[in-house]
Amino acid sequence: MSAVSRGPERATALRYFETSALLAAMMEGDADAAASISADGAHVASALTFAEGYRAIVRARAMGRFDAAHERDLILMLGKFEKRCDIINISDAILTGVRRPLPVEPIRTLDAIHLVSVESLGELPQFVIIVTRDARVKANALALGYAVE
């Protein structure tokens, strides 16, 4: 995916959704995360967000957290959100970018992929909000100059 540039006249922020916030809204009833999902503006996520999301739903069902009907509802909900998003593919450039230190280490590889994916958009940090529930992603996002919801 190329940058989702809207220019300085953008009326609403571009929101990047990291997996933890999406799952918090869908599986835990996190009202703030749900509000971010419903907010106006561009919604962006990594292909990783959806791979992790679908796996988390399947894993939770296998562990007995909910029944097949609820699993189906969550999968449909995730698919609907996926269609609303611009999706960043995990490119060689992103995988190379995670090799560098990030401002707040240590950070896990998949979390680093999310952060480098946001940077790959080429947007100035003041035009991007990272929606996350992960403390390491949040600390790094703030250190890189992004707003966090």
Beta strands, then each sheet from edge to edge (+ up, - down):
strand 1: 14-17
strand 2: 43-46
strand 3: 86-88
strand 4: 128-131
strand 5: 147-148
sheet 1: 3+ 2+ 1+ 4+ 5+
end
